Amino acid sequence: MGGAGPNSWDCSGLVMMAYNSQGIATGGHNVVWQYNYFGSIGRLVPLSQRQPGDILFYSHTGTAAGGYHDSIYTGGGMMVEAANPRVGVVERPIWLPGDLLPYVARPSGAV
């Protein structure tokens, strides 16, 4: 899909531009790159410790290499995502347990 706004978004484009707007790098416009970037700078925390603003990652294989989707956790079991062009950017319940990776990225704040 490749959308990085302002009129069309894909999941990693939304995550990238949301954090870039606050001066926070994400590792690029790709789910796997984003996960690996935050891992390389020590910004991954267990899913059980997620907080609003953390990035959730989904994988078909249970590993970063199989990553296919990410979203921003907003609290209370909800997330903001750009799942596809038909739906657009929405807040909805996180998909649990499904394909969620066991770590989230915490782009800012204490890890």
ABEGO torsion letter per residue (X at the ends): XGBAOAABBBAAAAAAAAAAAAGBBAGEBBAAAAAAAAAAAGABBBAAABBBGBBBBBBAAGBAAABABBBBBAEGGBBBBBABAAAEBBBBBBBOAEABBABBBBABEBX
